[in-house]
Amino acid sequence: MTNKKTKIIYGITKANWGGAQKYVYDLATALPKDSYDITVLLGSDGLLNDKLQQAGVRTIILNDLLKKVSLLKDFLVLIKLVKIFRKERPDIIHLNSSKMGSLGTLAGRLAFVPKIIFTGHGWAFNEDRSEWQKKIIYCLHLLTVKMSHQTIAVSEQTKNQISKSKSIGNKVTVIRNGLEEINFLDKKTARGEIAKKLPADFAMGNRLWIGTISELHKNKGLKYMIEAMHLMETASDDRSTLPILIIIGEGEIREKLQERINRYNLQDTVFLIGRTNEDNKYLKAFDIFILTSITEALPYVLLEAGQAGLPIIASCVGGIPEIISDMQDGILVRPKEPEEIQKALDFLIENPEKMSILSQNIQKKIRAEFDRDRMIKETLALYKKVL
């Protein structure tokens, strides 16, 4: 007689490919198939759905989940979620992202799902919003945590920001993101592939490559990165010696970023090259990796850049200081400060020996402290604890 499998439904709003989607993919594909029956509930079709289907993971798509906030439409989505949970009868629903979290926890309670887990990949009240909006969003996040049986925070900072409320008690557990070993392309191959996406008449020369992988969204602070490149260009006597900036990613502010690039006359310095099939494989094309986000929790892309052995410049926000110790395994800058970004870039360019030390240190740290097996082991232990 075989033991009954534990049935888990993972839920996430967007099916694009970002940190939260990678997290869901890693858990859904890595759990032992002889012990767990996995389904992923998505708010849309997209790259995550494609990857899950290729891996043989069952998916359910609920397109209405992605529509803008509307009491009537969200109520209808809530009813659909309740019906799905009652039909599927999971032992655990593990929810990710704000909208799936808020509607999913309520639906889970109404459907009498035995255990509800929510992962906080970051809090929307950290974004640039009015104070009244931040207070409302905080209350909604707090309600999601209260309705969950357990909440996973991906960093200590993420936990501390929500667990200030005494009513949360011991319902928040920190499980930091982890990374599998990535099969990076070598520098020459990676640069050759990226070069195909640059203008045909672009003269590369021996310029340094600065790079980032990012959703083109206002929260990522990309405009400050571009402004820092403008400051470097203004201070330089020879544009041909300036480093170039490669931005891998797509998103809603692409046109605004390109307008800024054109305004600063940086068309031969800053390049928006869109998405690739597997963005992280190209990381070794870069000499320096940069992430200038306004808000983050514990970004996978920094773990990937660290595993690639790149010197890193990143904003001192959220859980990023839990990855990078300033001037020990990277350089931290204040958010929204292009002058600080420029100075950090100038420092690394002028001190190649420091670049080498930072590269070695961050690579060792990522491999020692942020492996995927540890993340999965701790998550499985939490499942067993709540059941």
C-alpha positions in Angstrom: 0.0 0.0 0.0 1.5 3.3 -1.0 1.4 6.5 1.0 -0.9 9.3 -0.2 0.9 12.1 -2.0 0.7 15.6 -0.5 -1.1 17.7 -3.0 0.2 21.3 -3.4 -1.1 24.1 -5.6 1.3 26.9 -6.2 -0.4 30.2 -7.1 1.2 33.3 -8.8 -0.3 36.3 -10.6 2.0 36.8 -13.5 3.4 34.2 -15.8 6.3 36.3 -17.1 9.9 35.4 -16.0 11.1 37.2 -12.9 12.3 36.3 -9.4 9.0 35.1 -8.0 8.3 33.1 -11.1 11.7 31.4 -10.9 11.0 30.6 -7.2 7.7 28.9 -8.1 9.4 27.0 -10.9 12.2 25.8 -8.7 9.9 24.5 -6.0 7.4 23.0 -8.5 10.0 21.1 -10.4 12.3 20.1 -7.5 10.0 18.5 -5.0 10.1 14.7 -5.0 7.4 13.4 -7.4 6.8 10.2 -5.4 5.7 12.3 -2.4 4.1 15.4 -3.9 1.4 16.1 -6.5 2.1 19.5 -7.9 -0.2 22.0 -9.8 0.6 25.6 -10.6 -2.2 28.2 -10.8 -1.3 31.1 -13.1 -2.9 34.5 -13.7 -2.0 34.3 -17.4 -0.2 32.3 -20.1 3.5 33.1 -20.5 7.1 32.0 -20.2 6.6 30.4 -16.8 3.7 28.3 -18.1 5.9 27.2 -21.1 8.7 26.2 -18.8 6.4 24.3 -16.4 4.8 22.4 -19.2 8.2 21.5 -20.6 9.1 20.1 -17.2 5.9 18.1 -17.0 4.2 20.2 -14.3 0.4 20.6 -14.6 -0.9 24.1 -14.8 -4.2 25.9 -14.5 -4.6 29.4 -16.1 -7.0 32.0 -14.6 -6.7 34.9 -17.0 -9.2 37.2 -15.2 -6.7 37.4 -12.3 -4.6 39.9 -14.2 -7.3 42.5 -14.7 -7.0 45.9 -12.9 -8.5 46.3 -9.4 -12.3 46.1 -9.6 -14.6 45.0 -6.8 -16.9 43.2 -9.1 -14.2 41.5 -11.2 -12.1 40.6 -8.2 -15.2 39.1 -6.5 -15.8 36.9 -9.6 -12.1 35.8 -9.5 -12.5 35.0 -5.8 -15.5 32.8 -6.6 -13.5 31.0 -9.3 -10.6 30.4 -6.9 -12.9 28.9 -4.3 -14.4 26.6 -7.0 -10.9 25.5 -8.1 -9.7 24.8 -4.5 -12.9 22.9 -3.7 -12.5 20.8 -6.9 -8.8 20.2 -6.5 -8.8 19.6 -2.7 -5.1 20.4 -2.1 -3.4 19.8 1.2 -1.5 23.0 0.8 -1.9 26.1 -1.3 1.4 28.1 -1.6 0.7 31.6 -2.8 3.0 34.2 -4.4 2.6 37.8 -5.4 0.2 40.4 -3.9 -3.0 39.9 -5.8 -2.8 36.1 -5.8 -1.9 36.3 -2.1 -4.8 38.4 -1.0 -7.5 36.7 -3.1 -6.0 33.3 -2.7 -5.8 33.3 1.1 -9.4 34.4 1.4 -10.5 31.8 -1.2 -8.4 29.2 0.6 -10.2 29.9 3.9 -13.6 29.8 2.2 -12.8 26.5 0.5 -11.5 25.1 3.8 -8.0 24.3 2.4 -6.1 22.6 5.3 -3.0 24.8 5.1 -2.2 28.1 3.3 1.3 29.4 2.9 2.2 32.8 1.4 5.7 33.9 0.3 6.5 37.6 0.5 8.9 38.4 -2.3 8.7 42.0 -1.3 6.1 44.5 -0.2 4.3 46.9 -2.4 4.3 49.6 0.3 8.0 50.1 -0.4 7.2 51.5 -3.8 7.0 55.2 -4.7 3.4 55.9 -3.6 1.5 58.4 -1.5 1.4 57.7 2.2 -2.3 56.9 2.3 -1.8 54.3 -0.5 1.1 52.8 1.5 -1.0 52.5 4.6 -3.8 50.7 2.7 -1.4 48.3 1.0 0.3 47.6 4.3 -3.0 46.6 5.9 -3.8 44.4 2.9 -0.5 42.7 3.2 -1.0 42.3 6.9 -4.4 40.7 6.3 -2.9 38.2 3.8 -0.3 37.2 6.4 -3.0 36.8 9.1 -5.1 34.6 6.8 -2.2 32.4 5.9 -1.1 29.6 8.3 2.5 30.5 7.6 4.3 33.2 5.7 7.8 32.8 4.1 9.9 35.9 3.9 12.8 35.7 1.5 15.0 38.0 3.7 15.3 39.2 7.3 14.4 42.7 6.1 11.3 41.4 4.4 10.2 39.7 7.6 11.0 42.7 9.8 8.9 45.0 7.7 5.7 43.0 8.2 6.2 41.3 11.6 6.2 44.6 13.5 2.6 43.9 14.2 2.2 41.9 17.4 -0.7 40.0 15.9 1.6 38.2 13.5 3.4 36.4 16.3 5.6 33.5 15.0 3.7 33.2 11.6 6.7 34.5 9.5 9.7 32.3 8.7 12.8 33.5 6.8 13.8 31.1 3.9 16.3 32.9 1.7 16.3 32.3 -2.1 18.7 29.7 -3.4 20.4 29.1 -6.7 21.3 26.0 -8.7 24.6 25.8 -10.6 24.2 27.8 -13.8 25.9 26.7 -17.1 27.2 30.1 -18.1 28.4 30.9 -21.6 32.1 31.9 -21.6 32.8 35.6 -22.0 33.7 35.5 -25.8 30.6 33.4 -26.7 28.3 35.5 -24.6 29.6 38.8 -26.0 29.3 37.4 -29.5 25.6 36.5 -29.0 24.8 39.9 -27.4 26.7 41.7 -30.2 24.2 40.3 -32.6 21.5 42.5 -30.9 23.6 45.7 -31.1 23.6 48.1 -34.1 25.4 46.6 -37.1 27.7 49.6 -37.4 28.6 49.7 -33.7 32.4 49.8 -33.1 33.0 47.9 -29.9 36.7 48.6 -29.5 38.1 47.7 -26.0 35.4 49.3 -24.0 34.4 47.9 -20.7 31.0 46.2 -20.5 28.6 47.1 -17.7 25.4 45.0 -17.6 22.1 44.3 -15.9 19.2 41.9 -16.2 16.0 43.6 -15.2 12.3 44.0 -15.9 11.9 47.5 -17.4 9.8 48.8 -14.5 10.0 52.0 -12.5 10.9 50.0 -9.3 14.2 48.9 -10.9 15.6 52.4 -10.9 17.0 52.0 -14.4 16.7 55.7 -15.2 19.3 56.4 -12.5 21.7 54.0 -14.1 21.3 55.8 -17.4 21.8 59.2 -15.7 25.1 57.8 -14.1 26.3 56.9 -17.6 25.4 60.4 -18.7 27.5 61.8 -15.9 30.4 59.6 -16.9 30.1 60.8 -20.5 30.0 64.4 -19.4 33.2 64.0 -17.4 35.0 62.2 -20.2 37.2 63.7 -22.8 37.0 60.7 -25.1 33.6 58.9 -25.6 35.4 56.0 -27.3 36.9 54.9 -24.0 33.6 55.0 -22.1 32.2 51.7 -20.9 29.0 50.5 -22.5 25.8 49.6 -20.6 23.8 46.6 -21.7 20.3 46.2 -20.3 18.7 42.8 -20.8 15.0 42.8 -20.2 11.6 44.0 -21.3 8.8 45.9 -19.6 6.3 48.8 -19.6 8.8 51.7 -19.5 10.9 50.7 -22.4 9.9 53.7 -24.5 10.6 56.1 -21.6 14.0 54.6 -21.1 14.8 54.9 -24.8 13.7 58.5 -24.8 16.1 59.2 -21.9 18.9 57.5 -23.8 18.2 59.6 -26.8 17.9 62.8 -24.8 21.4 62.2 -23.3 22.8 61.2 -26.8 23.8 57.8 -25.4 22.7 55.7 -28.4 26.3 54.4 -28.8 26.7 53.8 -25.0 23.5 52.4 -23.6 21.6 49.5 -25.3 18.2 48.0 -24.5 18.5 44.5 -26.1 15.3 42.9 -24.9 14.9 39.4 -23.5 17.0 36.3 -24.5 16.0 32.7 -24.1 18.0 32.3 -20.9 19.2 35.7 -19.7 21.5 34.5 -16.9 23.6 32.5 -19.3 25.0 35.7 -20.7 26.2 37.2 -17.5 29.9 36.5 -18.1 29.8 38.9 -21.0 29.9 41.7 -18.5 32.9 43.2 -16.6 30.6 44.8 -14.0 27.1 44.0 -12.9 24.8 46.7 -11.7 21.4 46.7 -10.0 19.9 50.1 -9.0 16.5 49.1 -7.7 14.3 51.3 -5.6 12.8 48.3 -3.8 13.9 44.7 -3.6 13.5 41.7 -1.3 16.3 39.2 -2.2 16.8 39.4 -6.0 17.8 36.2 -7.8 19.7 38.2 -10.4 22.3 39.3 -7.8 22.8 35.6 -6.8 23.3 34.8 -10.4 25.7 37.6 -11.0 27.6 36.6 -7.9 27.8 33.0 -9.0 29.2 34.2 -12.3 32.0 35.9 -10.4 31.1 39.5 -11.4 31.9 42.6 -9.3 28.6 44.0 -8.3 27.2 47.5 -7.6 23.7 47.5 -6.1 21.3 49.7 -4.2 21.3 49.4 -0.5 17.6 48.4 -0.2 15.6 45.5 1.1 17.5 42.3 1.5 20.4 43.3 -0.8 22.7 44.0 2.2 22.1 40.4 3.3 23.8 39.3 0.0 26.4 42.1 -0.3 28.6 43.5 2.5 29.7 46.9 1.3 33.3 46.9 -0.1 33.8 43.3 1.0 31.9 41.4 -1.8 30.4 44.3 -3.7 29.6 48.0 -3.5 26.3 49.4 -2.1 24.9 52.7 -3.2 21.9 54.7 -2.0 18.8 54.4 -4.3 18.0 57.2 -6.7 21.5 58.6 -6.5 23.2 58.6 -10.0 26.2 60.4 -8.6 26.9 57.5 -6.2 26.5 55.0 -9.1 29.0 57.0 -11.2 31.5 57.2 -8.4 31.2 53.4 -7.7 31.7 52.7 -11.4 34.7 55.0 -11.6 36.2 53.4 -8.5 36.0 49.9 -9.9 37.3 50.9 -13.3 40.3 52.7 -11.7 40.9 49.7 -9.3 41.0 46.5 -11.3 42.6 44.6 -8.4 39.6 45.5 -6.2 37.3 44.3 -8.9 39.1 40.9 -8.8 38.8 40.7 -5.0 35.1 41.6 -4.9 34.5 39.0 -7.7 36.1 36.2 -5.8 34.5 37.1 -2.5 30.9 37.2 -3.8 31.3 34.0 -5.8 32.4 32.1 -2.7 29.6 33.6 -0.6 26.8 32.7 -3.1 28.0 29.1 -3.4 28.3 28.8 0.4 25.1 30.5 1.5 22.6 30.7 -1.3 22.3 27.2 -2.8 18.9 25.9 -4.1 19.1 22.6 -2.2 19.1 24.5 1.1 16.1 26.6 0.1 14.1 23.5 -0.9 15.1 21.5 2.2 13.9 24.4 4.5 10.7 24.8 2.5 9.9 21.0 2.7 10.6 21.2 6.5 8.0 24.0 6.7 5.4 22.0 4.8 5.9 19.0 7.2 5.7 21.4 10.2 2.3 22.9 9.2 0.6 19.6 8.1 
